[in-house]
Amino acid sequence: MTDNGSPKMSVIILTPDCYETIRQTMNCLRAQTARDQLEIIIVASPASRLFDGEMELAEFNNVRVVEIGPMNSTAVARAAGVRQATAPVVAFAEDHSYPDSHWAKTLIAAHRGPWAAVGPAMCNANPYSTLSWINLAIEYGPWLHPVSGGSVDHLPGHNSSYKRDLLLAYGSQLDAMLEAESVLHWELLAKGHQLCLEPAARTYHLNYSLRLATIWLRFLGGRLFAGSRARSWSLLRRLLYGAASPLIPIVRLHRVLRDLRRASKPPRVLRHVLPLLGLALASDAAGEMVGYLLGSGQTMRKLSDMEFHRHRYLSENDRQRLTSEL
């Protein structure tokens, strides 16, 4: 490992099993122009099968492994990584999101400003299917490349960077705050902090492209968001939001279509998007209704099980095209 003083940014990445799961993202991190300024925090369960990739880690400022036992919650795992980080900035990376080579350098530079958090522009790593674009736009529509930068009211979850001390200030509540990062972002804004979108930092996100998996993913995502958002709400407020949940597809449809058009998607994608988008948004709304009325339940564990090994949720065409490009 290099010796270039203290790291400028700690990158937290999770694997439930072995190094192979995160190898592609690690290759992207090794290609960073600022890799010698990065501390890599690998949160693993278990760590025993991790270091078949050890020789690939020598170019970073520092590498640390945090073993947490069964990975039943990616939020708990990320919080564990934050608590072990030593750099003033922490960034979350995913095994299915691939940063471009200037990602780290750009985020580090942006954090010299007053921002509590800085997020990247989101690009599509499997842009071959309508469902891939639908899932990306539902989850990351406001930040789809190309996009304007500057002050925003929330950032891409699981892919953004934060001033470490602001996260640590949440103490034991950090695990819950990382379940749905939009809630964290609104909390930071309420405390007077500022958030920044930096479009020069880009990451390529791999998205579900199977129909049944998409329906289940959208339902779970909606329930987790609503349950996290309404954790401290009164019963009456929960009931009101639950009753209004069927309106969510109507409200979101225009926004998602607008984001897809802004991202200059091929006309064939937009022609076929409405039926599948309506189904996905309806699943999301059903999840939110359950989340507002009953809470998130075991949703975090179920989502964590689906978080890794994205090739299982790709269409055959996507798998073949991605294999040919590697």
C-alpha positions as CSV (number, residue, x, y, z in Angstrom):
1,M,0.0,0.0,0.0
2,T,1.1,3.5,-0.7
3,D,2.3,6.0,2.0
4,N,0.9,9.4,1.0
5,G,-0.1,10.7,4.4
6,S,-3.7,10.5,5.6
7,P,-6.4,9.5,3.2
8,K,-8.7,12.2,1.9
9,M,-11.7,9.9,1.4
10,S,-12.9,6.6,2.8
11,V,-14.8,4.4,0.3
12,I,-17.2,1.9,2.0
13,I,-18.1,-1.2,0.0
14,L,-20.0,-4.3,1.1
15,T,-19.7,-7.9,0.2
16,P,-21.8,-10.7,1.8
17,D,-19.3,-13.4,0.8
18,C,-16.1,-13.0,-1.2
19,Y,-13.9,-10.6,-3.1
20,E,-15.2,-11.7,-6.4
21,T,-18.6,-10.1,-5.6
22,I,-16.9,-6.6,-5.5
23,R,-14.1,-7.2,-8.0
24,Q,-15.6,-5.1,-10.8
25,T,-16.2,-2.1,-8.6
26,M,-12.8,-2.5,-7.1
27,N,-11.3,-2.5,-10.5
28,C,-13.0,0.9,-11.1
29,L,-11.6,2.1,-7.8
30,R,-8.1,1.0,-8.7
31,A,-8.5,3.0,-11.9
32,Q,-9.2,6.2,-10.0
33,T,-6.8,9.1,-10.6
34,A,-6.9,9.8,-6.8
35,R,-6.6,6.1,-5.7
36,D,-3.6,7.0,-3.5
37,Q,-5.8,9.3,-1.5
38,L,-8.4,6.6,-0.8
39,E,-9.0,4.5,2.2
40,I,-11.0,1.4,1.2
41,I,-13.3,0.0,3.9
42,I,-14.5,-3.5,2.9
43,V,-17.4,-4.5,5.2
44,A,-17.7,-8.3,4.8
45,S,-19.5,-11.3,6.1
46,P,-17.4,-13.3,6.5
47,A,-13.9,-11.9,5.8
48,S,-12.2,-15.3,5.5
49,R,-12.8,-15.6,1.8
50,L,-12.0,-12.0,1.0
51,F,-8.4,-11.7,0.2
52,D,-8.0,-13.7,-3.0
53,G,-7.9,-10.1,-4.3
54,E,-5.2,-8.9,-1.9
55,M,-2.6,-8.1,-4.5
56,E,-5.1,-5.7,-6.2
57,L,-5.3,-3.5,-3.1
58,A,-1.7,-2.3,-2.9
59,E,-2.3,0.9,-4.8
60,F,-4.6,2.5,-2.2
61,N,-3.6,4.7,0.7
62,N,-5.1,2.2,3.1
63,V,-7.4,-0.8,3.1
64,R,-9.4,-2.1,6.1
65,V,-11.7,-5.0,6.5
66,V,-14.7,-4.9,8.9
67,E,-16.4,-8.2,9.7
68,I,-19.9,-7.9,10.9
69,G,-21.4,-11.4,10.8
70,P,-24.5,-12.2,8.6
71,M,-25.3,-9.2,6.4
72,N,-29.0,-8.9,7.2
73,S,-29.0,-5.1,6.7
74,T,-26.9,-3.1,4.3
75,A,-27.7,0.0,6.4
76,V,-26.2,-1.6,9.4
77,A,-23.2,-2.7,7.3
78,R,-22.6,0.8,5.9
79,A,-22.9,2.3,9.4
80,A,-20.2,-0.1,10.6
81,G,-18.0,1.0,7.8
82,V,-18.5,4.7,8.7
83,R,-17.5,4.1,12.3
84,Q,-14.2,2.5,11.2
85,A,-13.4,5.2,8.5
86,T,-10.5,7.6,9.2
87,A,-10.8,10.1,6.3
88,P,-12.8,13.3,6.7
89,V,-15.1,12.3,3.8
90,V,-16.8,8.9,3.4
91,A,-18.3,7.7,0.2
92,F,-20.6,4.7,-0.4
93,A,-19.9,2.4,-3.3
94,E,-21.8,-0.7,-4.5
95,D,-20.8,-4.0,-6.1
96,H,-23.2,-3.0,-9.0
97,S,-22.2,0.6,-9.5
98,Y,-19.1,1.4,-11.4
99,P,-17.4,4.9,-10.9
100,D,-15.6,6.5,-13.7
101,S,-11.9,7.3,-13.2
102,H,-12.3,10.9,-12.0
103,W,-15.1,10.1,-9.5
104,A,-13.0,10.1,-6.4
105,K,-10.9,13.2,-7.3
106,T,-14.1,15.1,-8.2
107,L,-15.9,14.3,-4.9
108,I,-12.8,15.1,-2.8
109,A,-12.5,18.5,-4.5
110,A,-16.2,19.2,-4.1
111,H,-16.0,18.5,-0.3
112,R,-13.7,21.5,0.1
113,G,-16.9,23.5,-0.1
114,P,-19.5,23.9,2.6
115,W,-21.5,20.7,1.6
116,A,-22.6,18.1,4.1
117,A,-22.9,15.6,1.3
118,V,-22.0,15.5,-2.4
119,G,-23.5,13.1,-4.9
120,P,-22.6,12.0,-8.4
121,A,-24.5,11.9,-11.7
122,M,-26.0,8.4,-12.4
123,C,-25.4,6.6,-15.7
124,N,-26.8,3.3,-16.9
125,A,-24.5,0.3,-16.9
126,N,-27.0,-1.9,-18.8
127,P,-28.8,0.5,-21.1
128,Y,-30.3,-2.2,-23.4
129,S,-33.7,-2.8,-21.9
130,T,-36.8,-0.7,-21.0
131,L,-37.0,-2.2,-17.5
132,S,-33.4,-1.2,-16.8
133,W,-34.2,2.4,-17.6
134,I,-37.4,2.3,-15.6
135,N,-35.7,1.0,-12.5
136,L,-32.8,3.5,-12.9
137,A,-35.2,6.4,-13.4
138,I,-37.5,5.5,-10.4
139,E,-34.5,5.2,-8.1
140,Y,-32.2,7.9,-9.5
141,G,-34.2,10.0,-12.0
142,P,-33.3,13.5,-10.7
143,W,-29.6,12.7,-11.0
144,L,-29.6,10.9,-14.4
145,H,-26.7,12.1,-16.6
146,P,-26.8,14.7,-18.1
147,V,-27.9,16.8,-15.2
148,S,-27.1,20.3,-13.8
149,G,-25.1,20.5,-10.6
150,G,-25.2,22.6,-7.5
151,S,-27.4,22.8,-4.4
152,V,-30.1,20.1,-4.2
153,D,-32.6,18.8,-1.6
154,H,-31.5,15.1,-1.8
155,L,-28.9,12.9,-3.5
156,P,-28.4,9.4,-4.9
157,G,-28.7,6.9,-2.1
158,H,-26.0,4.3,-1.6
159,N,-23.7,6.2,-4.1
160,S,-23.1,9.6,-2.4
161,S,-20.4,11.0,-0.1
162,Y,-20.6,12.7,3.3
163,K,-18.6,14.6,5.8
164,R,-17.8,11.8,8.2
165,D,-18.3,13.8,11.4
166,L,-21.9,14.6,10.5
167,L,-22.7,11.0,10.1
168,L,-21.0,10.0,13.3
169,A,-23.0,12.6,15.2
170,Y,-26.1,10.4,14.8
171,G,-24.5,7.8,17.1
172,S,-26.6,4.7,17.4
173,Q,-29.3,6.2,15.2
174,L,-27.0,6.1,12.1
175,D,-28.0,2.6,11.2
176,A,-31.7,3.6,10.9
177,M,-30.8,6.9,9.1
178,L,-29.0,4.9,6.4
179,E,-32.0,2.7,5.6
180,A,-33.5,5.3,3.3
181,E,-31.0,8.0,2.6
182,S,-33.6,10.5,1.4
183,V,-34.8,10.7,5.0
184,L,-31.2,11.4,6.1
185,H,-30.8,14.1,3.5
186,W,-34.0,15.9,4.6
187,E,-32.8,15.7,8.2
188,L,-29.5,17.3,7.2
189,L,-31.3,20.1,5.4
190,A,-33.5,20.7,8.4
191,K,-30.4,21.2,10.5
192,G,-29.2,23.9,8.2
193,H,-26.7,21.8,6.1
194,Q,-26.3,21.9,2.3
195,L,-26.2,19.1,-0.3
196,C,-24.5,19.3,-3.6
197,L,-24.8,17.3,-6.9
198,E,-21.5,17.2,-8.8
199,P,-22.2,16.0,-12.3
200,A,-18.5,15.7,-13.2
201,A,-18.5,12.7,-10.8
202,R,-20.2,9.8,-12.6
203,T,-21.1,6.2,-11.7
204,Y,-22.6,3.5,-13.9
205,H,-25.4,1.7,-12.1
206,L,-26.5,-1.9,-13.0
207,N,-30.2,-2.2,-12.9
208,Y,-32.8,-5.0,-12.7
209,S,-34.2,-6.0,-16.1
210,L,-36.5,-8.9,-15.2
211,R,-40.2,-8.2,-14.7
212,L,-41.1,-10.2,-11.6
213,A,-37.9,-9.1,-9.8
214,T,-38.7,-5.5,-10.7
215,I,-42.2,-5.7,-9.2
216,W,-40.8,-7.2,-5.9
217,L,-38.0,-4.8,-5.8
218,R,-40.3,-1.8,-6.2
219,F,-42.7,-3.0,-3.6
220,L,-39.9,-3.6,-1.0
221,G,-38.3,-0.2,-1.9
222,G,-41.6,1.6,-1.4
223,R,-42.2,-0.1,1.9
224,L,-38.8,0.6,3.3
225,F,-38.9,4.3,2.3
226,A,-42.4,4.8,3.8
227,G,-41.6,2.9,7.0
228,S,-38.4,4.8,7.5
229,R,-40.0,8.1,6.7
230,A,-42.9,7.6,9.1
231,R,-41.0,6.0,12.0
232,S,-41.8,8.9,14.4
233,W,-45.2,9.9,12.9
234,S,-48.5,9.8,14.7
235,L,-51.1,7.1,13.8
236,L,-53.3,9.7,12.2
237,R,-50.6,10.9,9.9
238,R,-49.7,7.4,8.9
239,L,-53.3,6.6,8.0
240,L,-53.6,9.8,5.9
241,Y,-50.4,9.0,4.0
242,G,-51.4,5.4,3.6
243,A,-54.8,6.4,2.2
244,A,-53.1,8.8,-0.3
245,S,-50.6,6.2,-1.5
246,P,-52.7,5.2,-4.6
247,L,-52.1,8.7,-6.0
248,I,-48.3,8.1,-6.0
249,P,-48.1,6.7,-9.6
250,I,-50.0,9.7,-10.9
251,V,-47.7,12.1,-9.2
252,R,-44.5,10.3,-10.1
253,L,-45.3,9.3,-13.7
254,H,-44.7,12.8,-15.1
255,R,-41.5,13.2,-13.2
256,V,-40.0,9.9,-14.3
257,L,-40.9,10.5,-18.0
258,R,-39.4,13.9,-17.7
259,D,-36.1,12.5,-16.3
260,L,-36.0,9.8,-19.1
261,R,-36.5,12.4,-21.8
262,R,-33.8,14.6,-20.3
263,A,-31.4,11.7,-20.3
264,S,-31.9,11.5,-24.1
265,K,-33.2,7.9,-24.2
266,P,-33.7,6.2,-27.5
267,P,-37.3,6.6,-28.9
268,R,-37.9,2.9,-28.7
269,V,-37.4,2.9,-24.9
270,L,-39.9,5.8,-24.5
271,R,-42.4,4.1,-26.8
272,H,-42.5,1.0,-24.7
273,V,-42.1,2.5,-21.3
274,L,-45.6,3.5,-20.2
275,P,-47.2,0.0,-19.4
276,L,-44.1,-1.2,-17.6
277,L,-43.6,2.1,-15.8
278,G,-47.2,2.1,-14.6
279,L,-46.8,-1.4,-13.2
280,A,-43.5,-0.5,-11.5
281,L,-45.0,2.7,-9.9
282,A,-48.1,0.8,-8.8
283,S,-45.9,-1.7,-7.0
284,D,-43.9,1.1,-5.4
285,A,-47.2,2.7,-4.2
286,A,-48.5,-0.6,-2.8
287,G,-45.2,-0.9,-0.8
288,E,-45.5,2.7,0.5
289,M,-49.1,2.0,1.6
290,V,-48.0,-1.0,3.6
291,G,-45.0,0.9,5.0
292,Y,-47.0,3.9,6.2
293,L,-49.6,1.6,7.8
294,L,-47.5,-1.2,9.2
295,G,-43.9,0.0,9.1
296,S,-41.0,-1.5,7.3
297,G,-41.0,-4.9,9.1
298,Q,-38.4,-7.2,7.7
299,T,-38.0,-5.2,4.5
300,M,-34.4,-4.3,5.1
301,R,-33.4,-7.9,5.4
302,K,-35.3,-8.9,2.2
303,L,-33.8,-6.0,0.2
304,S,-30.3,-6.8,1.5
305,D,-30.7,-10.3,0.1
306,M,-31.5,-8.8,-3.3
307,E,-28.8,-6.1,-3.2
308,F,-25.9,-8.3,-4.4
309,H,-25.1,-10.4,-7.5
310,R,-27.2,-8.4,-9.9
311,H,-26.6,-10.8,-12.7
312,R,-29.4,-13.0,-11.2
313,Y,-31.9,-10.2,-12.0
314,L,-30.8,-9.3,-15.5
315,S,-32.4,-10.4,-18.7
316,E,-30.6,-12.9,-20.9
317,N,-29.9,-10.2,-23.5
318,D,-28.4,-8.0,-20.8
319,R,-26.2,-10.8,-19.5
320,Q,-24.9,-11.6,-22.9
321,R,-24.2,-8.0,-23.9
322,L,-22.4,-7.3,-20.6
323,T,-20.3,-10.4,-20.9
324,S,-19.3,-9.4,-24.5
325,E,-18.2,-6.0,-23.3
326,L,-16.0,-7.2,-20.4
